[in-house]
Amino acid sequence: AMTRLRESQLPTTARWTLAAAYQLAGVRDAAAALSNGAPVDPGAGFNEGTYPSVLRDQAMILLSAAIQSDYARGKPLAEKISKALVSKDWFDTHSLAYSLVAMSRLHEGEKAGKGVRYELFDGRAAARAISSDKSVDVLPLDRLGREGGRIRVRNPGDHRLYVTLAVKGVPAAGDEDDAAQGLQLDVVYLNGKGELLDVAKLAQGDEITAKVTLTNPGAARLENVALTQLAPSGWEIHNARWNGAGDRVQEGLDYQDVRDDRLYSYLALEPGQAKTVTARFTAAYPGRFYLPAITAEPMYDGTIHARVKGRWVAVERAL
């Protein structure tokens, strides 16, 4: 089968991948014949069903080059991939996974030095000398605290190090803001009769229907849009699958994940298109609870997003 495939006209990435398969099978002359004349530019013409990207195909070619110990052509490609990974561009997980696997294989094959060594100053009295036998070292900056501070990293070795600072958090309850950038999100709440409902004050047992409408105001199609809705602790989510609906999802959705306390809905929006996602709840437990923000964004492009801020809601005990 590999020989028949080898005799056909293959795209660049497929050609490199087949060469790597021959190399792993021990047929090195066939591997060399395939890869020696192959360009390292993957070119265009992607199958849209495989989450394609230039980065993904560059990483596939780099992985094949590393398997064949072709470091001369692999290093320039690794530099391109490295620049892409540290840029502010957004990539899908397929591309990122291939990139990390390829870079790791190249590093292992080159034997460019095991582990990392660096000096870090993060608010302590003196800088710390840190070493690790792993290629990636992750260190929490717990000394900085909420007020932040200055961080300094020094590389005392002769191998290049890459430093990434990651900051992640969730706003405190009530501190979110409404937001809309490239995507519009609106929500209305209805009671059991289909009338508008103010959820700030509910009676135990009240039925709530949330209708969330997402609109694409732009001129480009938005794919893999993820809508996240979290229920307050005093509300229970109605899961239609418990009533014999099976795995059916609402019309217009690609998929919906219904959990005990949240719903994840996934969809695509054409330019100017609007879709409404309906969710049902019951005010089950008395008390005061926080209704978290509703958020939506394409999974692989965080520059486009929308958010409706959270609010406090109350459920009064039934008499």
C-alpha positions in Angstrom: 0.0 0.0 0.0 2.8 2.4 0.8 4.5 1.6 -2.5 1.4 2.3 -4.4 0.9 5.6 -2.5 4.5 6.5 -3.2 3.9 6.3 -7.0 1.0 8.7 -6.9 1.2 12.6 -7.0 1.2 13.5 -3.3 0.8 16.9 -1.7 3.9 18.1 0.1 2.8 17.3 3.6 1.6 13.8 2.6 4.9 13.2 0.9 6.9 14.1 4.0 4.6 12.0 6.2 5.0 8.9 3.9 8.8 9.5 4.0 8.7 9.4 7.8 6.7 6.1 7.7 9.3 4.6 5.4 12.1 5.8 7.8 10.3 4.2 10.8 9.9 1.0 8.8 13.6 0.9 8.2 13.4 1.5 4.4 15.7 4.5 4.5 16.4 4.8 0.8 12.7 5.2 0.0 12.4 7.7 2.8 15.3 9.7 1.4 14.0 9.6 -2.2 10.7 11.0 -1.1 12.0 13.8 1.2 15.1 14.9 -0.6 13.2 16.6 -3.4 10.3 17.7 -1.3 9.9 21.4 -0.4 9.5 22.4 3.2 6.7 24.9 2.3 3.4 23.0 2.7 1.6 25.2 0.2 -2.1 25.7 0.0 -5.1 23.5 -0.7 -6.4 22.2 2.6 -9.2 19.7 3.5 -11.5 21.9 5.6 -12.6 18.9 7.6 -9.2 18.3 9.3 -8.7 21.7 11.1 -6.1 22.7 8.6 -3.5 25.5 8.9 -0.1 26.4 7.6 1.3 25.9 11.1 -0.2 22.4 11.4 1.4 21.3 8.1 4.7 23.0 8.9 4.8 21.0 12.1 4.0 17.8 10.3 6.9 18.4 7.9 9.2 19.2 10.8 8.2 16.0 12.6 9.0 14.0 9.5 12.4 15.8 9.1 13.2 15.1 12.8 12.3 11.4 12.4 14.8 11.3 9.4 17.4 13.3 11.4 17.3 16.0 8.6 18.2 18.8 11.0 19.6 21.1 8.2 16.2 21.6 6.8 14.4 21.1 10.1 16.0 24.0 12.0 14.7 26.9 9.8 11.2 25.4 9.9 11.5 25.1 13.7 12.3 28.8 13.8 9.2 29.6 11.9 7.1 27.4 14.2 8.6 29.0 17.3 7.8 32.5 16.1 4.2 31.5 15.4 3.8 29.9 18.8 5.0 33.0 20.7 2.9 35.4 18.5 -0.5 36.7 19.5 -2.2 34.7 16.8 -4.8 32.1 17.7 -4.4 28.5 16.6 -6.6 25.4 17.0 -5.5 22.6 19.3 -4.7 20.3 16.4 -2.0 22.8 15.1 -0.6 23.4 18.6 -0.4 19.7 19.4 1.5 18.9 16.2 3.8 21.8 16.8 4.8 20.8 20.3 5.3 17.1 19.3 7.5 18.1 16.4 9.6 20.6 18.4 10.0 18.0 21.1 11.1 15.3 18.6 13.6 17.7 17.0 15.0 18.6 20.4 15.4 15.0 21.4 17.1 14.1 18.2 19.6 17.0 18.2 20.7 16.2 21.8 21.2 20.0 22.1 21.5 19.7 25.9 19.3 18.1 28.4 17.0 20.2 30.6 16.9 24.0 31.3 19.0 26.2 33.6 18.1 29.8 34.4 18.1 32.5 37.1 14.8 33.9 38.3 14.1 37.0 40.4 10.4 37.2 41.4 10.2 39.4 44.4 12.4 37.4 46.8 15.5 39.0 48.4 17.8 37.5 45.8 17.6 35.8 42.5 17.3 32.0 42.5 19.3 29.6 40.3 16.9 27.0 38.9 17.6 23.9 36.9 15.4 21.1 35.6 16.1 17.9 33.6 12.9 18.5 31.5 12.7 20.6 28.3 9.9 22.7 29.8 9.9 24.1 33.3 6.7 25.5 34.8 7.0 27.7 37.9 4.1 29.4 39.8 4.9 33.0 40.7 3.1 32.8 44.1 5.4 35.5 45.7 4.0 38.3 43.5 0.6 38.3 45.1 -2.4 40.3 43.9 -0.4 43.6 43.6 2.0 42.0 41.0 5.6 43.0 40.6 8.7 42.8 38.5 10.0 39.5 37.1 13.6 39.1 35.8 14.9 36.0 34.0 18.6 35.5 33.1 20.0 32.7 30.9 23.5 31.8 32.1 23.9 28.9 29.5 24.8 28.8 25.9 21.4 27.4 24.6 18.5 29.6 23.8 15.6 29.7 26.3 12.0 30.8 25.6 10.1 32.4 28.4 6.3 32.6 28.5 4.3 34.5 31.2 0.7 33.2 31.5 -1.9 35.1 33.6 -5.3 33.6 34.1 -8.2 34.4 36.3 -12.0 34.7 36.8 -13.5 38.1 37.8 -15.0 38.2 41.3 -18.8 37.9 41.4 -20.4 41.1 40.2 -17.2 42.5 38.7 -17.8 41.4 35.1 -18.9 43.8 32.4 -21.0 43.4 29.3 -18.9 43.0 26.2 -19.3 42.6 22.5 -16.5 42.4 19.9 -17.4 40.8 16.6 -20.3 38.9 18.2 -23.5 40.0 19.8 -25.2 38.2 22.7 -28.7 38.9 24.1 -30.7 37.0 26.7 -34.3 37.2 27.9 -35.9 35.1 30.6 -39.5 33.8 30.4 -41.8 32.2 33.0 -43.8 29.0 32.5 -46.5 30.9 30.6 -44.0 32.4 28.1 -44.1 35.9 29.7 -41.1 38.1 30.4 -39.6 37.3 33.8 -37.4 39.2 36.2 -35.1 36.5 37.7 -33.9 38.8 40.5 -36.6 37.4 42.7 -38.2 34.0 42.2 -40.5 31.7 44.2 -39.3 28.2 44.9 -40.6 25.9 42.1 -40.8 28.6 39.4 -40.0 27.5 35.9 -37.5 29.6 34.0 -36.7 29.6 30.3 -33.6 31.4 29.1 -33.5 32.4 25.4 -29.9 33.4 24.4 -29.6 34.9 20.9 -26.2 35.1 19.2 -25.7 37.3 16.2 -22.8 37.6 13.8 -22.6 41.2 12.7 -19.4 40.7 10.6 -18.8 39.8 7.0 -17.1 36.4 7.7 -18.5 33.1 8.8 -17.9 32.3 12.5 -17.2 28.6 13.2 -16.9 26.6 16.4 -18.6 29.3 18.5 -18.9 28.1 22.1 -21.7 29.4 24.3 -21.3 28.9 28.0 -24.2 29.2 30.5 -23.7 28.4 34.2 -26.7 28.0 36.4 -26.9 29.7 39.9 -26.5 27.1 42.7 -30.2 27.3 43.5 -31.4 26.5 40.0 -31.7 23.1 38.4 -31.2 22.6 34.7 -33.7 20.7 32.7 -32.0 18.1 30.6 -34.3 16.9 27.7 -32.2 13.8 27.3 -33.6 12.5 30.6 -37.1 12.6 29.0 -36.2 10.2 26.1 -34.8 12.9 23.7 -31.6 10.8 23.3 -28.6 12.7 21.9 -30.7 15.1 19.8 -29.7 18.7 20.1 -31.5 21.9 19.3 -31.9 22.9 15.7 -29.1 25.1 14.5 -26.6 23.7 17.0 -23.6 21.4 16.1 -23.5 19.9 19.6 -24.7 20.6 23.1 -23.1 19.4 26.4 -25.6 19.5 29.3 -24.1 19.1 32.8 -25.4 19.4 36.3 -24.6 23.1 36.6 -23.9 24.3 33.1 -24.6 24.1 29.4 -22.0 24.2 26.6 -23.6 24.9 23.1 -21.5 24.8 19.9 -22.6 26.4 16.6 -21.6 28.3 13.5 -22.9 31.6 12.3 -23.0 32.9 8.8 -22.5 36.7 8.2 -25.5 38.6 9.6 -27.1 35.4 10.9 -28.7 35.0 14.4 -29.4 31.8 16.3 -31.3 31.4 19.6 -30.4 28.8 22.2 -33.1 27.8 24.7 -32.4 26.5 28.1 -34.9 25.6 30.9 -34.4 25.8 34.6 -36.3 25.4 37.9 -35.8 27.6 40.9 -35.3 24.6 43.3 -33.6 25.8 46.4 -34.3 28.9 48.6 -31.5 31.4 49.1 -29.5 34.1 47.4 -27.3 33.0 44.6 -25.0 34.4 41.9 -26.1 33.9 38.2 -22.7 33.9 36.4 -22.0 35.7 33.2 -23.0 34.2 29.9 -20.2 34.1 27.5 -19.6 33.2 23.8 -16.6 33.1 21.6 -15.1 31.1 18.7 -13.0 28.4 20.2 -10.0 29.2 18.2 -10.1 33.0 18.1 -10.5 34.8 21.5 -10.4 38.2 19.8 -14.1 37.7 18.9 -16.3 37.4 22.0 -19.5 38.5 23.7 -20.5 38.5 27.3 -23.6 39.4 29.4 -22.5 40.2 32.9 -23.7 38.2 35.9 -26.1 39.2 38.6 -27.5 38.2 42.0 -30.7 36.3 42.1 -33.0 35.2 45.0 -35.3 32.2 45.5 -37.9 32.5 48.2 -39.1 29.5 50.1 -42.5 28.2 49.1 -45.1 28.6 51.8 
